Amino acid sequence: MDLDSASQWAEVLGLVTIFGAAIYSWITIKEMKKDRKASSSLKLSELWQNKDFSHGSISIWMQPDDLKSFKELEEFHGENYPKVFTVLLTWESIAITLHDGHFDFDVVRKQFSLSMITAWQKNKLIIENFRKEQESEQAFEWLQWVAERMIDYYDGEDEVVPAQIAYKDWKPS
């Protein structure tokens, strides 16, 4: 084999190596994203395992729609007020993290959308009044943002099929 042929084979081998490395990198990145999504999903689902968080979320569902201030919210919830406030702040944190691309929208939507929407709807008047008092639109801005994104998602769907119907034929693989 002469030097010309050897150099051409070396170039071909180099290109195959680079192409193989690119494919391997693509597969690795895809797997890392899948693992990250699964990991974040598990981490988020742990919230429901926390008794105080779950209790705070249930308390929000039970509160009337016409509370006007954080003082009324505290009076209504009494000793559960810190749990309720923790839920509201958790939705804020998740919304920021979702916006920054660290959580998958569908993961957050499937686990929390109804609770996020309810938290915003039940506390909208309180938050709007608080914003007026503080002369700042920033109070619970991310709770509003995430609830509106969830509402937009459902409004954009022709029909939202509940999981028990949509996946009734699902079998583990």
Backbone as a printed PyTorch tensor [residue, N CA C, xyz], in Angstrom:
tensor([[[  0.8660,  -1.1720,   0.0000],
         [  0.0000,   0.0000,   0.0000],
         [  0.9080,   1.2280,   0.0000]],

        [[  0.6290,   2.1370,  -0.9170],
         [  1.4630,   3.3390,  -0.9750],
         [  0.9660,   4.3930,   0.0090]],

        [[  1.7250,   5.4240,   0.1700],
         [  1.4360,   6.4820,   1.1470],
         [  0.1300,   7.2020,   0.8270]],

        [[ -0.1740,   7.3760,  -0.4410],
         [ -1.4240,   8.0310,  -0.8550],
         [ -2.6450,   7.2330,  -0.3980]],

        [[ -2.6360,   5.9410,  -0.6410],
         [ -3.7510,   5.0740,  -0.2340],
         [ -3.8930,   5.0400,   1.2770]],

        [[ -2.7610,   4.9480,   1.9570],
         [ -2.7870,   4.8980,   3.4260],
         [ -3.3910,   6.1750,   4.0070]],

        [[ -3.0490,   7.3240,   3.4230],
         [ -3.5910,   8.5930,   3.9450],
         [ -5.0880,   8.7030,   3.6780]],

        [[ -5.5370,   8.1810,   2.5370],
         [ -6.9730,   8.2030,   2.2420],
         [ -7.7360,   7.2970,   3.2070]],

        [[ -7.1870,   6.1350,   3.4950],
         [ -7.8190,   5.2330,   4.4580],
         [ -7.8220,   5.8540,   5.8530]],

        [[ -6.7720,   6.5570,   6.1820],
         [ -6.6970,   7.2290,   7.4920],
         [ -7.7750,   8.3040,   7.5910]],

        [[ -7.9930,   9.0340,   6.4910],
         [ -9.0530,  10.0580,   6.4750],
         [-10.4310,   9.4160,   6.6370]],

        [[-10.6610,   8.3290,   5.9330],
         [-11.9410,   7.6200,   6.0380],
         [-12.1350,   7.1210,   7.4630]],

        [[-11.0980,   6.5230,   8.0270],
         [-11.1740,   6.0310,   9.3970],
         [-11.4340,   7.1800,  10.3770]],

        [[-10.7880,   8.3200,  10.1360],
         [-11.0110,   9.5000,  10.9810],
         [-12.4490,   9.9860,  10.9050]],

        [[-12.9980,  10.0290,   9.7000],
         [-14.3880,  10.4610,   9.5220],
         [-15.3600,   9.4870,  10.1790]],

        [[-15.1080,   8.1950,  10.0310],
         [-15.9620,   7.1870,  10.6630],
         [-15.8970,   7.3320,  12.1790]],

        [[-14.6980,   7.5860,  12.7020],
         [-14.5290,   7.7730,  14.1460],
         [-15.2980,   8.9960,  14.6280]],

        [[-15.1760,  10.0930,  13.9060],
         [-15.8930,  11.3280,  14.2740],
         [-17.4000,  11.1090,  14.1800]],

        [[-17.8430,  10.4670,  13.1200],
         [-19.2670,  10.1810,  12.9520],
         [-19.7650,   9.2770,  14.0790]],

        [[-19.0010,   8.2550,  14.4110],
         [-19.3640,   7.3540,  15.5120],
         [-19.4260,   8.0890,  16.8400]],

        [[-18.4690,   8.9830,  17.0780],
         [-18.4640,   9.7670,  18.3210],
         [-19.6820,  10.6830,  18.3840]],

        [[-20.0550,  11.2560,  17.2530],
         [-21.2280,  12.1360,  17.2160],
         [-22.5030,  11.3470,  17.5320]],

        [[-22.6260,  10.1700,  16.9620],
         [-23.8020,   9.3270,  17.2390],
         [-23.8220,   8.9230,  18.7040]],

        [[-22.6730,   8.5130,  19.2190],
         [-22.5850,   8.1260,  20.6290],
         [-22.9530,   9.3030,  21.5390]],

        [[-22.4580,  10.4870,  21.2160],
         [-22.7780,  11.6840,  22.0110],
         [-24.2680,  11.9860,  21.9620]],

        [[-24.8580,  11.8930,  20.7880],
         [-26.2880,  12.1560,  20.6370],
         [-27.0980,  11.1810,  21.4870]],

        [[-26.7500,   9.9000,  21.4330],
         [-27.4580,   8.8880,  22.2300],
         [-27.2690,   9.1520,  23.7170]],

        [[-26.0540,   9.4830,  24.1130],
         [-25.7620,   9.7530,  25.5230],
         [-26.5480,  10.9570,  26.0260]],

        [[-26.5800,  12.0220,  25.2510],
         [-27.3270,  13.2230,  25.6450],
         [-28.8130,  12.9110,  25.7410]],

        [[-29.3230,  12.1450,  24.7910],
         [-30.7390,  11.7630,  24.8170],
         [-31.0530,  10.9630,  26.0830]],

        [[-30.1960,  10.0300,  26.4470],
         [-30.3870,   9.2320,  27.6610],
         [-30.2770,  10.0950,  28.9180]],

        [[-29.3430,  11.0400,  28.9080],
         [-29.1890,  11.9350,  30.0610],
         [-30.4420,  12.7790,  30.2600]],

        [[-31.0160,  13.2640,  29.1540],
         [-32.2510,  14.0460,  29.2460],
         [-33.3920,  13.1900,  29.7820]],

        [[-33.4610,  11.9590,  29.3270],
         [-34.4970,  11.0340,  29.8000],
         [-34.3270,  10.7750,  31.2970]],

        [[-33.0830,  10.5440,  31.7250],
         [-32.8080,  10.3250,  33.1480],
         [-33.1350,  11.5610,  33.9710]],

        [[-32.7940,  12.7230,  33.4370],
         [-33.0700,  13.9840,  34.1420],
         [-34.5730,  14.1860,  34.3050]],

        [[-35.3270,  13.8840,  33.2510],
         [-36.7810,  14.0180,  33.3090],
         [-37.3590,  13.0660,  34.3490]],

        [[-36.8890,  11.8270,  34.3580],
         [-37.3760,  10.8460,  35.3330],
         [-37.0080,  11.2650,  36.7490]],

        [[-35.7960,  11.7380,  36.9150],
         [-35.3310,  12.1600,  38.2400],
         [-36.1390,  13.3450,  38.7570]],

        [[-36.3730,  14.3290,  37.8870],
         [-37.1510,  15.4960,  38.3230],
         [-38.5990,  15.1060,  38.5980]],

        [[-39.1320,  14.1770,  37.8290],
         [-40.4990,  13.7140,  38.0610],
         [-40.6210,  13.0480,  39.4270]],

        [[-39.6580,  12.2010,  39.7540],
         [-39.6750,  11.5490,  41.0650],
         [-39.5230,  12.5630,  42.1870]],

        [[-38.6320,  13.5230,  41.9930],
         [-38.4120,  14.5480,  43.0180],
         [-39.6890,  15.3610,  43.2310]],

        [[-40.3430,  15.7270,  42.1490],
         [-41.5820,  16.4930,  42.2700],
         [-42.6830,  15.6780,  42.9450]],

        [[-42.7620,  14.4020,  42.6160],
         [-43.8210,  13.5770,  43.2100],
         [-43.6330,  13.4030,  44.7110]],

        [[-42.4150,  13.5930,  45.1920],
         [-42.1600,  13.4980,  46.6310],
         [-42.9080,  14.5760,  47.4100]],

        [[-43.2640,  15.6670,  46.7530],
         [-44.0210,  16.7170,  47.4450],
         [-45.3120,  16.1600,  48.0280]],

        [[-45.9900,  15.3070,  47.2560],
         [-47.2610,  14.7550,  47.7230],
         [-47.0730,  13.7920,  48.8920]],

        [[-45.8550,  13.3070,  49.0890],
         [-45.5730,  12.4110,  50.2140],
         [-45.4570,  13.1840,  51.5290]],

        [[-45.2340,  14.4880,  51.4140],
         [-45.0740,  15.3270,  52.5990],
         [-46.4510,  15.6680,  53.1650]],

        [[-46.6850,  15.2440,  54.3820],
         [-48.0060,  15.4100,  55.0080],
         [-48.4040,  16.8870,  55.1010]],

        [[-47.4760,  17.7480,  55.4980],
         [-47.7980,  19.1710,  55.6290],
         [-48.1310,  19.7940,  54.2740]],

        [[-47.3650,  19.4200,  53.2530],
         [-47.6270,  19.9520,  51.9190],
         [-48.9930,  19.4870,  51.4190]],

        [[-49.2590,  18.2070,  51.5380],
         [-50.5550,  17.6720,  51.0900],
         [-51.7020,  18.3180,  51.8550]],

        [[-51.5110,  18.4880,  53.1510],
         [-52.5510,  19.1080,  53.9650],
         [-52.7630,  20.5600,  53.5430]],

        [[-51.6660,  21.2750,  53.2750],
         [-51.7830,  22.6560,  52.8040],
         [-52.5140,  22.7460,  51.4800]],

        [[-52.2330,  21.8110,  50.5930],
         [-52.8920,  21.8000,  49.2890],
         [-54.3880,  21.5140,  49.4260]],

        [[-54.7190,  20.5480,  50.2600],
         [-56.1360,  20.2420,  50.5060],
         [-56.8350,  21.4430,  51.1360]],

        [[-56.1500,  22.1190,  52.0390],
         [-56.7290,  23.2990,  52.7010],
         [-57.0640,  24.3900,  51.6920]],

        [[-56.2070,  24.5560,  50.6910],
         [-56.4860,  25.5520,  49.6470],
         [-57.7610,  25.1720,  48.9010]],

        [[-57.9200,  23.8970,  48.5890],
         [-59.1270,  23.4440,  47.8890],
         [-60.3810,  23.7550,  48.6950]],

        [[-60.2610,  23.7030,  50.0190],
         [-61.4200,  23.8720,  50.8930],
         [-61.7310,  25.3370,  51.2050]],

        [[-60.8250,  26.2370,  50.8870],
         [-61.0550,  27.6300,  51.2680],
         [-62.0740,  28.2850,  50.3480]],

        [[-62.7980,  29.2700,  50.8660],
         [-63.7770,  29.9760,  50.0280],
         [-63.0700,  30.8080,  48.9520]],

        [[-63.8160,  31.1630,  47.9230],
         [-63.2570,  31.9200,  46.8010],
         [-63.1810,  33.4190,  47.0600]],

        [[-63.8130,  33.8890,  48.1330],
         [-63.9700,  35.3370,  48.2990],
         [-63.0840,  35.9570,  49.3860]],

        [[-62.0300,  35.2730,  49.8050],
         [-61.1180,  35.8890,  50.7750],
         [-60.3920,  37.0430,  50.0870]],

        [[-60.2160,  38.1520,  50.8320],
         [-59.6990,  39.3720,  50.2050],
         [-58.2950,  39.7700,  50.6420]],

        [[-57.7910,  39.1820,  51.7250],
         [-56.4820,  39.6010,  52.2370],
         [-55.7590,  38.4120,  52.8600]],

        [[-54.4520,  38.5840,  53.0410],
         [-53.6850,  37.5320,  53.7060],
         [-54.1280,  37.3790,  55.1560]],

        [[-54.6190,  38.4620,  55.7400],
         [-55.1430,  38.3790,  57.1130],
         [-56.3620,  37.4500,  57.1420]],

        [[-57.2780,  37.6170,  56.1830],
         [-58.4440,  36.7250,  56.0990],
         [-58.0120,  35.2840,  55.8110]],

        [[-56.9910,  35.1310,  54.9690],
         [-56.4740,  33.7960,  54.6630],
         [-55.9380,  33.1360,  55.9320]],

        [[-55.1910,  33.9030,  56.7100],
         [-54.6310,  33.3820,  57.9590],
         [-55.7350,  33.0510,  58.9580]],

        [[-56.7470,  33.9270,  59.0530],
         [-57.8600,  33.6740,  59.9730],
         [-58.6340,  32.4250,  59.5580]],

        [[-58.8570,  32.2640,  58.2680],
         [-59.6030,  31.0930,  57.7960],
         [-58.8430,  29.7980,  58.0800]],

        [[-57.5510,  29.7850,  57.7840],
         [-56.7740,  28.5470,  57.9030],
         [-56.2070,  28.3120,  59.3000]],

        [[-56.1360,  29.3540,  60.1130],
         [-55.6440,  29.1860,  61.4790],
         [-54.2600,  28.5640,  61.5240]],

        [[-54.1270,  27.4890,  62.2820],
         [-52.8140,  26.8540,  62.4500],
         [-52.2950,  26.2110,  61.1590]],

        [[-53.1610,  26.0460,  60.1650],
         [-52.7320,  25.4910,  58.8740],
         [-52.2040,  26.5540,  57.9110]],

        [[-52.2640,  27.8140,  58.3140],
         [-51.8160,  28.9090,  57.4480],
         [-50.3860,  28.6980,  56.9360]],

        [[-49.4210,  28.3260,  57.7820],
         [-48.0650,  28.1070,  57.2580],
         [-48.0090,  27.0120,  56.1890]],

        [[-48.8390,  26.0000,  56.3100],
         [-48.8720,  24.9290,  55.3100],
         [-49.3910,  25.4660,  53.9740]],

        [[-50.4310,  26.2850,  54.0500],
         [-51.0080,  26.8850,  52.8450],
         [-49.9840,  27.7970,  52.1790]],

        [[-49.3280,  28.6170,  52.9780],
         [-48.3440,  29.5440,  52.4330],
         [-47.1700,  28.7810,  51.8160]],

        [[-46.7970,  27.6780,  52.4320],
         [-45.7240,  26.8420,  51.8830],
         [-46.1010,  26.3100,  50.5070]],

        [[-47.3390,  25.8920,  50.3420],
         [-47.7970,  25.3990,  49.0370],
         [-47.7120,  26.5180,  47.9970]],

        [[-48.1850,  27.7070,  48.3440],
         [-48.1450,  28.8290,  47.4010],
         [-46.7080,  29.1470,  46.9920]],

        [[-45.8020,  29.1510,  47.9630],
         [-44.3980,  29.4380,  47.6570],
         [-43.7490,  28.2980,  46.8690]],

        [[-44.1850,  27.0830,  47.1090],
         [-43.6640,  25.9450,  46.3430],
         [-44.0790,  26.0550,  44.8830]],

        [[-45.3260,  26.4470,  44.6350],
         [-45.7690,  26.6410,  43.2480],
         [-44.9440,  27.7350,  42.5890]],

        [[-44.6200,  28.7830,  43.3320],
         [-43.7500,  29.8440,  42.8080],
         [-42.4030,  29.2600,  42.3800]],

        [[-41.7970,  28.4870,  43.2650],
         [-40.4700,  27.9210,  42.9880],
         [-40.4970,  26.9690,  41.7990]],

        [[-41.5040,  26.1290,  41.7440],
         [-41.6110,  25.1920,  40.6230],
         [-41.8110,  25.9540,  39.3190]],

        [[-42.6090,  27.0080,  39.3510],
         [-42.8510,  27.8040,  38.1430],
         [-41.5570,  28.4310,  37.6300]],

        [[-40.7600,  28.9750,  38.5330],
         [-39.4830,  29.5820,  38.1290],
         [-38.5780,  28.5190,  37.5110]],

        [[-38.4960,  27.3810,  38.1680],
         [-37.6330,  26.3020,  37.6880],
         [-38.1330,  25.7610,  36.3510]],

        [[-39.4390,  25.6770,  36.1870],
         [-40.0350,  25.2600,  34.9150],
         [-39.6870,  26.2690,  33.8240]],

        [[-39.8760,  27.5370,  34.1140],
         [-39.5760,  28.5940,  33.1480],
         [-38.1160,  28.5560,  32.7110]],

        [[-37.2260,  28.2630,  33.6530],
         [-35.7940,  28.2250,  33.3540],
         [-35.3680,  26.9400,  32.6440]],

        [[-36.3330,  26.0500,  32.3860],
         [-36.0600,  24.8560,  31.6010],
         [-35.5340,  23.6630,  32.3730]],

        [[-35.6270,  23.7040,  33.6890],
         [-35.0990,  22.6020,  34.4930],
         [-36.1360,  21.5160,  34.7770]],

        [[-37.3950,  21.8050,  34.4990],
         [-38.4540,  20.8060,  34.6190],
         [-39.1550,  20.7030,  33.2790]],

        [[-39.6740,  19.5310,  32.9910],
         [-40.4510,  19.3000,  31.7870],
         [-41.8940,  19.7610,  32.0270]],

        [[-42.4380,  20.5310,  31.0990],
         [-43.7870,  21.0670,  31.2550],
         [-44.8100,  19.9560,  31.4960]],

        [[-44.7460,  18.8840,  30.7060],
         [-45.7420,  17.8140,  30.8490],
         [-45.6560,  17.1150,  32.1970]],

        [[-44.4500,  16.9820,  32.7330],
         [-44.2930,  16.3740,  34.0590],
         [-44.9900,  17.2370,  35.1040]],

        [[-44.7260,  18.5380,  35.0650],
         [-45.3460,  19.4580,  36.0290],
         [-46.8540,  19.4910,  35.8180]],

        [[-47.2780,  19.5540,  34.5660],
         [-48.7140,  19.6200,  34.2580],
         [-49.4540,  18.3910,  34.7830]],

        [[-48.9100,  17.2190,  34.5010],
         [-49.6000,  15.9900,  34.9070],
         [-49.7050,  15.8620,  36.4220]],

        [[-48.6860,  16.3200,  37.1350],
         [-48.6870,  16.1430,  38.5870],
         [-49.3970,  17.2660,  39.3360]],

        [[-49.3450,  18.4980,  38.7980],
         [-49.7430,  19.6290,  39.6280],
         [-50.7200,  20.6170,  39.0070]],

        [[-51.0480,  20.4880,  37.7320],
         [-51.7910,  21.5620,  37.0660],
         [-53.0740,  21.9520,  37.7850]],

        [[-53.8700,  20.9900,  38.1580],
         [-55.1460,  21.3260,  38.7890],
         [-54.9300,  22.0290,  40.1290]],

        [[-53.9490,  21.5850,  40.8880],
         [-53.6650,  22.2360,  42.1740],
         [-53.1000,  23.6380,  41.9840]],

        [[-52.2720,  23.8200,  40.9600],
         [-51.7220,  25.1550,  40.6860],
         [-52.8240,  26.1130,  40.2400]],

        [[-53.6710,  25.6460,  39.3490],
         [-54.7800,  26.4790,  38.8690],
         [-55.7040,  26.8330,  40.0290]],

        [[-56.0300,  25.8550,  40.8460],
         [-56.9140,  26.0900,  41.9920],
         [-56.2860,  27.0710,  42.9730]],

        [[-54.9920,  26.9160,  43.2460],
         [-54.3040,  27.8270,  44.1730],
         [-54.3810,  29.2620,  43.6610]],

        [[-54.1910,  29.4460,  42.3570],
         [-54.2750,  30.7910,  41.7950],
         [-55.7130,  31.3070,  41.8700]],

        [[-56.6690,  30.5140,  41.4450],
         [-58.0620,  30.9700,  41.4280],
         [-58.5820,  31.2770,  42.8270]],

        [[-58.2270,  30.4550,  43.7960],
         [-58.6980,  30.6630,  45.1740],
         [-58.0260,  31.8630,  45.8410]],

        [[-56.8390,  32.2290,  45.3810],
         [-56.0760,  33.2940,  46.0320],
         [-55.8500,  34.5180,  45.1490]],

        [[-56.4530,  34.5270,  43.9820],
         [-56.2630,  35.6210,  43.0300],
         [-56.6510,  36.9690,  43.6390]],

        [[-57.8020,  37.0420,  44.2640],
         [-58.2750,  38.3020,  44.8510],
         [-57.3270,  38.7730,  45.9580]],

        [[-56.8890,  37.8520,  46.7960],
         [-55.9450,  38.1790,  47.8720],
         [-54.6640,  38.7600,  47.2800]],

        [[-54.1230,  38.0820,  46.2800],
         [-52.8560,  38.4940,  45.6750],
         [-53.0070,  39.8240,  44.9520]],

        [[-54.0850,  39.9940,  44.2060],
         [-54.3000,  41.2680,  43.5050],
         [-54.4230,  42.4220,  44.4890]],

        [[-55.1390,  42.2210,  45.5900],
         [-55.2540,  43.2690,  46.6100],
         [-53.9020,  43.5530,  47.2610]],

        [[-53.1380,  42.5170,  47.5250],
         [-51.8080,  42.6790,  48.1070],
         [-50.8980,  43.4550,  47.1570]],

        [[-50.9700,  43.1590,  45.8740],
         [-50.1670,  43.8810,  44.8760],
         [-50.5180,  45.3660,  44.8640]],

        [[-51.8110,  45.6680,  44.9750],
         [-52.2290,  47.0780,  45.0200],
         [-51.6720,  47.7630,  46.2600]],

        [[-51.7790,  47.0960,  47.4070],
         [-51.2550,  47.6600,  48.6570],
         [-49.7550,  47.9140,  48.5580]],

        [[-49.0420,  46.9800,  47.9740],
         [-47.5800,  47.0650,  47.8810],
         [-47.1180,  47.8780,  46.6720]],

        [[-48.0570,  48.2270,  45.8060],
         [-47.7490,  48.9250,  44.5570],
         [-46.6680,  48.1770,  43.7710]],

        [[-46.8700,  46.8700,  43.6790],
         [-45.9210,  46.0070,  42.9720],
         [-46.6660,  44.8120,  42.3950]],

        [[-46.3900,  44.5280,  41.1430],
         [-47.0160,  43.3860,  40.4680],
         [-46.2510,  42.0870,  40.7020]],

        [[-45.1820,  42.1400,  41.4870],
         [-44.3050,  40.9750,  41.6010],
         [-44.7550,  39.9230,  42.6100]],

        [[-45.6520,  40.2480,  43.4860],
         [-46.0940,  39.2680,  44.4820],
         [-46.7740,  38.0860,  43.7890]],

        [[-46.2560,  36.9260,  44.0060],
         [-46.7950,  35.6810,  43.4430],
         [-46.9540,  35.7420,  41.9280]],

        [[-46.0410,  36.4530,  41.2840],
         [-46.0700,  36.5720,  39.8250],
         [-45.8980,  35.2170,  39.1340]],

        [[-45.1010,  34.3410,  39.7360],
         [-44.8490,  33.0440,  39.1130],
         [-45.9980,  32.0720,  39.3290]],

        [[-46.7070,  32.1950,  40.4240],
         [-47.9200,  31.3920,  40.6210],
         [-48.9290,  31.7510,  39.5330]],

        [[-49.1150,  33.0350,  39.3090],
         [-50.0280,  33.4760,  38.2570],
         [-49.5530,  32.9670,  36.8970]],

        [[-48.2590,  33.1320,  36.6380],
         [-47.6990,  32.7200,  35.3480],
         [-47.9540,  31.2380,  35.0840]],

        [[-47.6170,  30.3880,  36.0670],
         [-47.7460,  28.9440,  35.8320],
         [-49.2150,  28.5310,  35.7210]],

        [[-50.0780,  29.1200,  36.5310],
         [-51.5070,  28.7930,  36.4400],
         [-52.0550,  29.1930,  35.0690]],

        [[-51.6640,  30.3580,  34.5890],
         [-52.1290,  30.8070,  33.2710],
         [-51.5920,  29.9150,  32.1500]],

        [[-50.3520,  29.4340,  32.2810],
         [-49.8070,  28.5210,  31.2680],
         [-50.5880,  27.2060,  31.2660]],

        [[-50.9460,  26.7340,  32.4460],
         [-51.7190,  25.4910,  32.5360],
         [-53.1130,  25.6900,  31.9420]],

        [[-53.7390,  26.8100,  32.2640],
         [-55.0610,  27.1220,  31.7090],
         [-54.9710,  27.2350,  30.1920]],

        [[-53.9440,  27.9350,  29.6890],
         [-53.7420,  28.0580,  28.2380],
         [-53.6040,  26.6820,  27.5870]],

        [[-52.8630,  25.8100,  28.2390],
         [-52.6800,  24.4580,  27.6980],
         [-54.0340,  23.7680,  27.5440]],

        [[-54.8180,  23.7740,  28.6060],
         [-56.1050,  23.0730,  28.5580],
         [-57.0930,  23.7620,  27.6170]],

        [[-57.0420,  25.0890,  27.5410],
         [-57.9130,  25.8030,  26.6050],
         [-57.5540,  25.4770,  25.1590]],

        [[-56.2860,  25.1670,  24.9030],
         [-55.8310,  24.8580,  23.5550],
         [-56.1100,  23.4300,  23.1190]],

        [[-56.4990,  22.6070,  24.0460],
         [-56.8010,  21.2080,  23.7260],
         [-58.2560,  21.0890,  23.2860]],

        [[-58.4960,  20.3070,  22.2360],
         [-59.8760,  20.0810,  21.7990],
         [-60.6580,  19.3470,  22.8770]],

        [[-60.0160,  18.3390,  23.4320],
         [-60.6670,  17.5430,  24.4630],
         [-59.5810,  17.0160,  25.3940]],

        [[-59.7550,  17.2490,  26.6680],
         [-58.8230,  16.7180,  27.6550],
         [-59.4060,  15.4030,  28.1620]],

        [[-58.7050,  14.3320,  27.8660],
         [-59.1740,  13.0050,  28.2530],
         [-58.4760,  12.6110,  29.5540]],

        [[-59.2390,  12.3050,  30.5950],
         [-58.6290,  11.8980,  31.8660],
         [-57.7770,  10.6390,  31.7030]],

        [[-56.7490,  10.5280,  32.5230],
         [-55.7920,   9.4180,  32.4270],
         [-56.4700,   8.0570,  32.5000]],

        [[-57.4560,   7.9170,  33.3680],
         [-58.0870,   6.6040,  33.5320],
         [-58.8050,   6.1640,  32.2610]],

        [[-59.1370,   7.1220,  31.3950],
         [-59.7680,   6.7900,  30.1150],
         [-58.7120,   6.7170,  29.0120]],

        [[-57.8450,   7.7250,  28.9610],
         [-56.8340,   7.7980,  27.9060],
         [-55.8810,   6.6060,  27.9250]],

        [[-55.5690,   6.1130,  29.1050],
         [-54.5800,   5.0340,  29.2260],
         [-55.1750,   3.7330,  29.7670]],

        [[-56.4550,   3.5290,  29.5550],
         [-57.1110,   2.3390,  30.1230],
         [-56.5260,   1.0380,  29.5790]],

        [[-55.9750,   1.0540,  28.3760],
         [-55.4120,  -0.1600,  27.7810],
         [-53.9010,  -0.2700,  27.9760]],

        [[-53.3150,   0.6430,  28.7320],
         [-51.8660,   0.6520,  28.9410],
         [-51.4190,  -0.5740,  29.7210]],

        [[-50.3200,  -1.1520,  29.2680],
         [-49.7150,  -2.2990,  29.9560],
         [-48.2350,  -1.9810,  30.1630]],

        [[-47.6800,  -2.3900,  31.2940],
         [-46.2470,  -2.1530,  31.4990],
         [-45.4160,  -2.9280,  30.4800]],

        [[-44.3170,  -2.3250,  30.0850],
         [-43.4760,  -3.0040,  29.0760],
         [-42.3870,  -3.8210,  29.7170]]])
